[in-house]
Amino acid sequence: MKPFIVAIDGPAASGKGTLAHRLAQHFGLAHLDTGKLYRVAADLVLTRNGDPADPATAELAAQEAAAALIADPTLVFAPRLLSEEVTRASSVLAAIPAVRAALLGFQRSFAMDPPARAPGVAATGAVLDGRDIGSAVCPDAAVKLFVTASPETRAMRRVKELRGRGAAAIYEDVLQDLMERDARDSDRQAAPLLAAADAELIDTTALDADTVLARAVGIVARALKEWEWLQNCKR
Ligand code: CDP
């Protein structure tokens, strides 16, 4: 049985992570925040005082990150992955094609064989969020959403999130950082940040998280019904 896949892409702090998490909860699907894979690789490079822009160093770290994540998927929860240094380094290393290739298998395996959410409760599918899920990682996803918001709104949200975690955050610095990362993610040759042609666009600038969730739940519920109907036809 082919799993039901929801692909969510969008720029930094657009609300895609929150939406992905809540959609997965709502529909009982597994969830993979693919940004964390790039962050684990970046963290490995920084721990060794390496340069995330060096292709050989970054590729090796990505290969090691993929292997380490298979052995221990809880690595993605390490709080230091959210630091400014790791964030910046992850977007630098993510522009290197060999890094993306090294992390592709992990993402596709997760999508093809989503981990059970609880013992005995297998997930029928998965939600993956990132930059290139609908365009490159899961081009056949049943649902593709592209979540965006104005840079100012995103910077404000990130400041709130950082301060909520007890980190010092200056709005102007966060905004500049976001814009630099957006430019790097959008201008790179390898799988740039892109709305797939068949993605539904959700601009969250003027919407709160509950409204965004309600809109997305409607879209996913329709697609899920169709997917279930197709599965029954195949039986
Ligand atoms: O949470 P936020 O949106 O700030 O970042 P993230 O999703 O954790 O991703 C960190 C960095 O990883 C991004 O700036 C991208 O450069 C890279 N990334 C990517 O290239 N492709 C993905 N599918 C996910 C993240």
py3Dmol code that shows the C-alpha trace and the ligand (Angstrom):
import py3Dmol

protein = """\
ATOM      1  CA  MET A   1       0.000   0.000   0.000  1.00  0.00           C
ATOM      2  CA  LYS A   2       1.430   3.368  -1.022  1.00  0.00           C
ATOM      3  CA  PRO A   3       1.586   5.727   1.989  1.00  0.00           C
ATOM      4  CA  PHE A   4      -0.400   8.970   2.058  1.00  0.00           C
ATOM      5  CA  ILE A   5       2.132  11.815   1.867  1.00  0.00           C
ATOM      6  CA  VAL A   6       1.647  15.471   2.744  1.00  0.00           C
ATOM      7  CA  ALA A   7       4.497  17.723   1.537  1.00  0.00           C
ATOM      8  CA  ILE A   8       4.824  21.139   3.179  1.00  0.00           C
ATOM      9  CA  ASP A   9       7.388  23.629   1.928  1.00  0.00           C
ATOM     10  CA  GLY A  10       8.110  27.256   2.647  1.00  0.00           C
ATOM     11  CA  PRO A  11      10.690  29.765   3.832  1.00  0.00           C
ATOM     12  CA  ALA A  12      12.088  30.043   7.360  1.00  0.00           C
ATOM     13  CA  ALA A  13       9.598  30.793  10.144  1.00  0.00           C
ATOM     14  CA  SER A  14       6.610  30.734   7.784  1.00  0.00           C
ATOM     15  CA  GLY A  15       4.707  28.471  10.168  1.00  0.00           C
ATOM     16  CA  LYS A  16       5.242  25.292   8.147  1.00  0.00           C
ATOM     17  CA  GLY A  17       6.783  23.370  11.054  1.00  0.00           C
ATOM     18  CA  THR A  18       3.900  24.112  13.420  1.00  0.00           C
ATOM     19  CA  LEU A  19       1.407  23.262  10.708  1.00  0.00           C
ATOM     20  CA  ALA A  20       3.186  20.015   9.818  1.00  0.00           C
ATOM     21  CA  HIS A  21       3.256  18.913  13.457  1.00  0.00           C
ATOM     22  CA  ARG A  22      -0.410  19.716  14.046  1.00  0.00           C
ATOM     23  CA  LEU A  23      -1.566  18.103  10.802  1.00  0.00           C
ATOM     24  CA  ALA A  24       0.355  14.931  11.647  1.00  0.00           C
ATOM     25  CA  GLN A  25      -1.322  14.846  15.085  1.00  0.00           C
ATOM     26  CA  HIS A  26      -4.750  15.503  13.618  1.00  0.00           C
ATOM     27  CA  PHE A  27      -4.582  12.732  10.995  1.00  0.00           C
ATOM     28  CA  GLY A  28      -2.400  10.238  12.889  1.00  0.00           C
ATOM     29  CA  LEU A  29       0.459  10.565  10.412  1.00  0.00           C
ATOM     30  CA  ALA A  30       4.200  10.381  11.081  1.00  0.00           C
ATOM     31  CA  HIS A  31       6.108  13.701  10.869  1.00  0.00           C
ATOM     32  CA  LEU A  32       9.591  14.531   9.617  1.00  0.00           C
ATOM     33  CA  ASP A  33      11.004  18.051   9.928  1.00  0.00           C
ATOM     34  CA  THR A  34      13.635  17.695   7.192  1.00  0.00           C
ATOM     35  CA  GLY A  35      15.418  20.915   8.218  1.00  0.00           C
ATOM     36  CA  LYS A  36      16.643  18.978  11.244  1.00  0.00           C
ATOM     37  CA  LEU A  37      18.643  16.621   9.010  1.00  0.00           C
ATOM     38  CA  TYR A  38      20.588  19.560   7.583  1.00  0.00           C
ATOM     39  CA  ARG A  39      21.007  20.886  11.100  1.00  0.00           C
ATOM     40  CA  VAL A  40      22.427  17.571  12.381  1.00  0.00           C
ATOM     41  CA  ALA A  41      24.950  17.596   9.510  1.00  0.00           C
ATOM     42  CA  ALA A  42      25.840  21.263  10.174  1.00  0.00           C
ATOM     43  CA  ASP A  43      26.290  20.566  13.873  1.00  0.00           C
ATOM     44  CA  LEU A  44      28.726  17.745  13.072  1.00  0.00           C
ATOM     45  CA  VAL A  45      30.808  20.096  10.893  1.00  0.00           C
ATOM     46  CA  LEU A  46      30.868  22.859  13.541  1.00  0.00           C
ATOM     47  CA  THR A  47      31.747  20.421  16.337  1.00  0.00           C
ATOM     48  CA  ARG A  48      34.875  19.532  14.355  1.00  0.00           C
ATOM     49  CA  ASN A  49      35.682  23.200  13.595  1.00  0.00           C
ATOM     50  CA  GLY A  50      35.079  22.459   9.905  1.00  0.00           C
ATOM     51  CA  ASP A  51      33.826  24.789   7.164  1.00  0.00           C
ATOM     52  CA  PRO A  52      30.182  24.082   6.179  1.00  0.00           C
ATOM     53  CA  ALA A  53      30.894  25.599   2.726  1.00  0.00           C
ATOM     54  CA  ASP A  54      33.593  23.016   1.975  1.00  0.00           C
ATOM     55  CA  PRO A  55      31.910  20.352  -0.217  1.00  0.00           C
ATOM     56  CA  ALA A  56      34.011  17.374   0.940  1.00  0.00           C
ATOM     57  CA  THR A  57      33.643  18.212   4.649  1.00  0.00           C
ATOM     58  CA  ALA A  58      29.909  18.869   4.297  1.00  0.00           C
ATOM     59  CA  GLU A  59      29.223  15.727   2.252  1.00  0.00           C
ATOM     60  CA  LEU A  60      31.015  13.515   4.764  1.00  0.00           C
ATOM     61  CA  ALA A  61      29.046  15.109   7.618  1.00  0.00           C
ATOM     62  CA  ALA A  62      25.764  14.591   5.754  1.00  0.00           C
ATOM     63  CA  GLN A  63      26.584  10.914   5.167  1.00  0.00           C
ATOM     64  CA  GLU A  64      27.458  10.500   8.838  1.00  0.00           C
ATOM     65  CA  ALA A  65      24.322  12.398   9.878  1.00  0.00           C
ATOM     66  CA  ALA A  66      22.116  10.095   7.788  1.00  0.00           C
ATOM     67  CA  ALA A  67      23.715   6.993   9.339  1.00  0.00           C
ATOM     68  CA  ALA A  68      23.499   8.430  12.864  1.00  0.00           C
ATOM     69  CA  LEU A  69      19.822   9.318  12.390  1.00  0.00           C
ATOM     70  CA  ILE A  70      18.981   5.789  11.281  1.00  0.00           C
ATOM     71  CA  ALA A  71      20.623   4.496  14.466  1.00  0.00           C
ATOM     72  CA  ASP A  72      19.019   7.147  16.688  1.00  0.00           C
ATOM     73  CA  PRO A  73      16.124   9.228  15.262  1.00  0.00           C
ATOM     74  CA  THR A  74      15.868  11.186  18.549  1.00  0.00           C
ATOM     75  CA  LEU A  75      19.050  13.104  17.597  1.00  0.00           C
ATOM     76  CA  VAL A  76      16.803  15.673  15.893  1.00  0.00           C
ATOM     77  CA  PHE A  77      15.573  16.856  19.314  1.00  0.00           C
ATOM     78  CA  ALA A  78      18.977  18.126  20.532  1.00  0.00           C
ATOM     79  CA  PRO A  79      18.363  21.762  21.625  1.00  0.00           C
ATOM     80  CA  ARG A  80      21.708  22.970  20.247  1.00  0.00           C
ATOM     81  CA  LEU A  81      20.448  22.293  16.711  1.00  0.00           C
ATOM     82  CA  LEU A  82      18.380  25.477  17.077  1.00  0.00           C
ATOM     83  CA  SER A  83      21.363  27.752  17.748  1.00  0.00           C
ATOM     84  CA  GLU A  84      22.123  30.651  15.399  1.00  0.00           C
ATOM     85  CA  GLU A  85      25.450  29.102  14.348  1.00  0.00           C
ATOM     86  CA  VAL A  86      23.876  25.780  13.396  1.00  0.00           C
ATOM     87  CA  THR A  87      20.987  27.554  11.627  1.00  0.00           C
ATOM     88  CA  ARG A  88      23.346  29.591   9.451  1.00  0.00           C
ATOM     89  CA  ALA A  89      25.680  26.667   8.772  1.00  0.00           C
ATOM     90  CA  SER A  90      22.748  24.417   7.793  1.00  0.00           C
ATOM     91  CA  SER A  91      21.657  26.743   5.013  1.00  0.00           C
ATOM     92  CA  VAL A  92      25.256  27.057   3.755  1.00  0.00           C
ATOM     93  CA  LEU A  93      25.770  23.307   3.613  1.00  0.00           C
ATOM     94  CA  ALA A  94      22.287  22.705   2.168  1.00  0.00           C
ATOM     95  CA  ALA A  95      23.344  24.431  -1.070  1.00  0.00           C
ATOM     96  CA  ILE A  96      25.871  21.655  -1.799  1.00  0.00           C
ATOM     97  CA  PRO A  97      24.338  19.036  -4.157  1.00  0.00           C
ATOM     98  CA  ALA A  98      26.274  16.106  -2.610  1.00  0.00           C
ATOM     99  CA  VAL A  99      24.850  17.009   0.828  1.00  0.00           C
ATOM    100  CA  ARG A 100      21.306  16.955  -0.519  1.00  0.00           C
ATOM    101  CA  ALA A 101      21.979  13.635  -2.253  1.00  0.00           C
ATOM    102  CA  ALA A 102      23.339  12.142   0.997  1.00  0.00           C
ATOM    103  CA  LEU A 103      20.160  13.107   2.891  1.00  0.00           C
ATOM    104  CA  LEU A 104      17.661  12.151   0.186  1.00  0.00           C
ATOM    105  CA  GLY A 105      17.554   8.437   0.963  1.00  0.00           C
ATOM    106  CA  PHE A 106      16.677   9.014   4.627  1.00  0.00           C
ATOM    107  CA  GLN A 107      13.801  11.328   3.675  1.00  0.00           C
ATOM    108  CA  ARG A 108      12.424   9.005   0.982  1.00  0.00           C
ATOM    109  CA  SER A 109      12.639   5.940   3.265  1.00  0.00           C
ATOM    110  CA  PHE A 110      10.725   7.830   5.946  1.00  0.00           C
ATOM    111  CA  ALA A 111       8.049   8.758   3.386  1.00  0.00           C
ATOM    112  CA  MET A 112       7.815   5.276   1.862  1.00  0.00           C
ATOM    113  CA  ASP A 113       7.781   3.460   5.209  1.00  0.00           C
ATOM    114  CA  PRO A 114       6.565   5.914   7.878  1.00  0.00           C
ATOM    115  CA  PRO A 115       7.446   4.831  11.418  1.00  0.00           C
ATOM    116  CA  ALA A 116       4.593   3.674  13.632  1.00  0.00           C
ATOM    117  CA  ARG A 117       3.318   6.519  15.821  1.00  0.00           C
ATOM    118  CA  ALA A 118       2.773   4.228  18.773  1.00  0.00           C
ATOM    119  CA  PRO A 119       3.284   0.509  19.387  1.00  0.00           C
ATOM    120  CA  GLY A 120       0.722  -1.296  17.282  1.00  0.00           C
ATOM    121  CA  VAL A 121      -0.584   1.888  15.633  1.00  0.00           C
ATOM    122  CA  ALA A 122       1.004   2.066  12.190  1.00  0.00           C
ATOM    123  CA  ALA A 123       0.900   5.393  10.402  1.00  0.00           C
ATOM    124  CA  THR A 124      -0.887   5.293   7.050  1.00  0.00           C
ATOM    125  CA  GLY A 125       1.353   8.058   5.856  1.00  0.00           C
ATOM    126  CA  ALA A 126       3.584  10.971   6.714  1.00  0.00           C
ATOM    127  CA  VAL A 127       3.891  14.731   6.721  1.00  0.00           C
ATOM    128  CA  LEU A 128       7.304  16.018   5.624  1.00  0.00           C
ATOM    129  CA  ASP A 129       8.197  19.697   5.848  1.00  0.00           C
ATOM    130  CA  GLY A 130      11.126  21.534   4.307  1.00  0.00           C
ATOM    131  CA  ARG A 131      12.100  23.471   1.206  1.00  0.00           C
ATOM    132  CA  ASP A 132      12.001  20.928  -1.628  1.00  0.00           C
ATOM    133  CA  ILE A 133       9.621  18.192  -0.468  1.00  0.00           C
ATOM    134  CA  GLY A 134       6.910  18.729  -3.095  1.00  0.00           C
ATOM    135  CA  SER A 135       9.387  19.589  -5.837  1.00  0.00           C
ATOM    136  CA  ALA A 136      12.183  17.043  -5.297  1.00  0.00           C
ATOM    137  CA  VAL A 137      11.867  14.638  -2.335  1.00  0.00           C
ATOM    138  CA  CYS A 138       8.239  13.509  -2.768  1.00  0.00           C
ATOM    139  CA  PRO A 139       7.054  14.802  -6.153  1.00  0.00           C
ATOM    140  CA  ASP A 140       4.135  12.295  -6.035  1.00  0.00           C
ATOM    141  CA  ALA A 141       2.807  13.505  -2.652  1.00  0.00           C
ATOM    142  CA  ALA A 142      -0.990  13.386  -2.371  1.00  0.00           C
ATOM    143  CA  VAL A 143      -1.028  16.928  -0.930  1.00  0.00           C
ATOM    144  CA  LYS A 144       1.461  19.740  -1.486  1.00  0.00           C
ATOM    145  CA  LEU A 145       1.244  22.932   0.524  1.00  0.00           C
ATOM    146  CA  PHE A 146       3.492  25.967   0.190  1.00  0.00           C
ATOM    147  CA  VAL A 147       3.329  28.044   3.358  1.00  0.00           C
ATOM    148  CA  THR A 148       4.610  31.578   3.271  1.00  0.00           C
ATOM    149  CA  ALA A 149       4.373  34.954   5.077  1.00  0.00           C
ATOM    150  CA  SER A 150       5.981  38.374   4.740  1.00  0.00           C
ATOM    151  CA  PRO A 151       9.613  38.569   5.930  1.00  0.00           C
ATOM    152  CA  GLU A 152       8.621  41.023   8.685  1.00  0.00           C
ATOM    153  CA  THR A 153       5.928  38.718  10.047  1.00  0.00           C
ATOM    154  CA  ARG A 154       8.280  35.750   9.934  1.00  0.00           C
ATOM    155  CA  ALA A 155      11.014  37.705  11.724  1.00  0.00           C
ATOM    156  CA  MET A 156       8.547  38.731  14.434  1.00  0.00           C
ATOM    157  CA  ARG A 157       7.459  35.110  14.914  1.00  0.00           C
ATOM    158  CA  ARG A 158      11.074  33.907  15.117  1.00  0.00           C
ATOM    159  CA  VAL A 159      11.914  36.596  17.709  1.00  0.00           C
ATOM    160  CA  LYS A 160       8.946  35.474  19.819  1.00  0.00           C
ATOM    161  CA  GLU A 161      10.005  31.834  19.488  1.00  0.00           C
ATOM    162  CA  LEU A 162      13.643  32.606  20.414  1.00  0.00           C
ATOM    163  CA  ARG A 163      12.653  34.743  23.413  1.00  0.00           C
ATOM    164  CA  GLY A 164      10.209  32.010  24.459  1.00  0.00           C
ATOM    165  CA  ARG A 165      13.200  29.687  24.646  1.00  0.00           C
ATOM    166  CA  GLY A 166      15.061  32.223  26.776  1.00  0.00           C
ATOM    167  CA  ALA A 167      17.448  33.291  23.989  1.00  0.00           C
ATOM    168  CA  ALA A 168      18.255  36.959  23.378  1.00  0.00           C
ATOM    169  CA  ALA A 169      16.863  38.086  20.015  1.00  0.00           C
ATOM    170  CA  ILE A 170      17.041  41.459  18.257  1.00  0.00           C
ATOM    171  CA  TYR A 171      14.361  41.941  15.603  1.00  0.00           C
ATOM    172  CA  GLU A 172      16.643  43.662  13.037  1.00  0.00           C
ATOM    173  CA  ASP A 173      19.279  40.932  13.308  1.00  0.00           C
ATOM    174  CA  VAL A 174      16.712  38.150  13.007  1.00  0.00           C
ATOM    175  CA  LEU A 175      15.123  39.828   9.959  1.00  0.00           C
ATOM    176  CA  GLN A 176      18.493  40.216   8.241  1.00  0.00           C
ATOM    177  CA  ASP A 177      19.392  36.616   9.000  1.00  0.00           C
ATOM    178  CA  LEU A 178      16.080  35.365   7.599  1.00  0.00           C
ATOM    179  CA  MET A 179      16.473  37.389   4.401  1.00  0.00           C
ATOM    180  CA  GLU A 180      20.022  36.115   3.899  1.00  0.00           C
ATOM    181  CA  ARG A 181      18.872  32.541   4.415  1.00  0.00           C
ATOM    182  CA  ASP A 182      15.873  33.024   2.084  1.00  0.00           C
ATOM    183  CA  ALA A 183      18.215  34.315  -0.624  1.00  0.00           C
ATOM    184  CA  ARG A 184      20.645  31.419  -0.154  1.00  0.00           C
ATOM    185  CA  ASP A 185      17.825  28.842  -0.147  1.00  0.00           C
ATOM    186  CA  SER A 186      16.082  30.355  -3.194  1.00  0.00           C
ATOM    187  CA  ASP A 187      19.128  31.125  -5.354  1.00  0.00           C
ATOM    188  CA  ARG A 188      20.961  27.825  -5.005  1.00  0.00           C
ATOM    189  CA  GLN A 189      21.148  25.508  -8.043  1.00  0.00           C
ATOM    190  CA  ALA A 190      20.408  22.305  -6.137  1.00  0.00           C
ATOM    191  CA  ALA A 191      16.716  21.871  -5.232  1.00  0.00           C
ATOM    192  CA  PRO A 192      16.038  25.536  -4.386  1.00  0.00           C
ATOM    193  CA  LEU A 193      13.172  26.678  -2.180  1.00  0.00           C
ATOM    194  CA  LEU A 194      10.306  26.387  -4.627  1.00  0.00           C
ATOM    195  CA  ALA A 195       6.546  26.028  -4.678  1.00  0.00           C
ATOM    196  CA  ALA A 196       5.746  22.942  -6.782  1.00  0.00           C
ATOM    197  CA  ALA A 197       3.461  23.813  -9.713  1.00  0.00           C
ATOM    198  CA  ASP A 198       0.666  21.769  -8.116  1.00  0.00           C
ATOM    199  CA  ALA A 199       1.117  23.110  -4.555  1.00  0.00           C
ATOM    200  CA  GLU A 200      -1.622  25.011  -2.709  1.00  0.00           C
ATOM    201  CA  LEU A 201      -0.282  28.331  -1.501  1.00  0.00           C
ATOM    202  CA  ILE A 202      -1.130  29.434   2.052  1.00  0.00           C
ATOM    203  CA  ASP A 203      -0.051  32.965   2.964  1.00  0.00           C
ATOM    204  CA  THR A 204      -0.085  33.085   6.761  1.00  0.00           C
ATOM    205  CA  THR A 205       0.847  36.779   7.133  1.00  0.00           C
ATOM    206  CA  ALA A 206      -2.595  37.708   8.438  1.00  0.00           C
ATOM    207  CA  LEU A 207      -3.633  34.284   9.769  1.00  0.00           C
ATOM    208  CA  ASP A 208      -3.172  32.716  13.193  1.00  0.00           C
ATOM    209  CA  ALA A 209      -2.019  29.105  13.592  1.00  0.00           C
ATOM    210  CA  ASP A 210      -5.559  27.775  14.228  1.00  0.00           C
ATOM    211  CA  THR A 211      -6.934  29.353  11.042  1.00  0.00           C
ATOM    212  CA  VAL A 212      -4.022  27.969   9.023  1.00  0.00           C
ATOM    213  CA  LEU A 213      -4.612  24.522  10.539  1.00  0.00           C
ATOM    214  CA  ALA A 214      -8.343  24.619   9.750  1.00  0.00           C
ATOM    215  CA  ARG A 215      -7.648  25.538   6.130  1.00  0.00           C
ATOM    216  CA  ALA A 216      -5.028  22.826   5.731  1.00  0.00           C
ATOM    217  CA  VAL A 217      -7.193  20.198   7.468  1.00  0.00           C
ATOM    218  CA  GLY A 218      -9.885  20.824   4.836  1.00  0.00           C
ATOM    219  CA  ILE A 219      -7.408  20.332   1.994  1.00  0.00           C
ATOM    220  CA  VAL A 220      -5.825  17.216   3.507  1.00  0.00           C
ATOM    221  CA  ALA A 221      -9.188  15.643   4.462  1.00  0.00           C
ATOM    222  CA  ARG A 222     -10.398  15.864   0.849  1.00  0.00           C
ATOM    223  CA  ALA A 223      -7.186  14.307  -0.462  1.00  0.00           C
ATOM    224  CA  LEU A 224      -7.271  11.578   2.192  1.00  0.00           C
ATOM    225  CA  LYS A 225     -10.806  10.586   1.203  1.00  0.00           C
ATOM    226  CA  GLU A 226      -9.703  10.251  -2.403  1.00  0.00           C
ATOM    227  CA  TRP A 227      -6.609   8.255  -1.360  1.00  0.00           C
ATOM    228  CA  GLU A 228      -8.737   5.882   0.764  1.00  0.00           C
ATOM    229  CA  TRP A 229     -11.156   5.412  -2.136  1.00  0.00           C
ATOM    230  CA  LEU A 230      -8.230   4.545  -4.449  1.00  0.00           C
ATOM    231  CA  GLN A 231      -6.825   2.067  -1.903  1.00  0.00           C
ATOM    232  CA  ASN A 232     -10.240   0.338  -1.721  1.00  0.00           C
ATOM    233  CA  CYS A 233     -10.430   0.143  -5.527  1.00  0.00           C
ATOM    234  CA  LYS A 234      -7.041  -1.596  -5.616  1.00  0.00           C
ATOM    235  CA  ARG A 235      -8.164  -4.292  -3.159  1.00  0.00           C
TER     236      ARG A 235
END
"""
ligand_1 = """\
25
CDP
O 12.948 26.230 10.920
P 13.496 26.994 9.769
O 12.498 27.156 8.678
O 14.159 28.269 10.178
O 14.714 26.140 9.188
P 14.771 24.587 8.916
O 13.526 24.121 8.221
O 15.183 23.873 10.140
O 15.966 24.477 7.838
C 17.275 24.909 8.103
C 17.985 25.058 6.768
O 18.085 23.762 6.148
C 17.261 25.923 5.745
O 17.638 27.287 5.790
C 17.635 25.304 4.412
O 18.818 25.862 3.905
C 17.923 23.854 4.747
N 16.854 22.951 4.293
C 16.853 22.555 2.968
O 17.679 22.999 2.204
N 15.944 21.661 2.523
C 15.010 21.166 3.335
N 14.136 20.258 2.867
C 14.964 21.577 4.684
C 15.896 22.498 5.142
"""
view = py3Dmol.view(width=600, height=400)
view.addModel(protein, "pdb")
view.setStyle({"model": 0}, {"cartoon": {"style": "trace"}})
view.addModel(ligand_1, "xyz")
view.setStyle({"model": 1}, {"stick": {}})
view.zoomTo()
view.show()
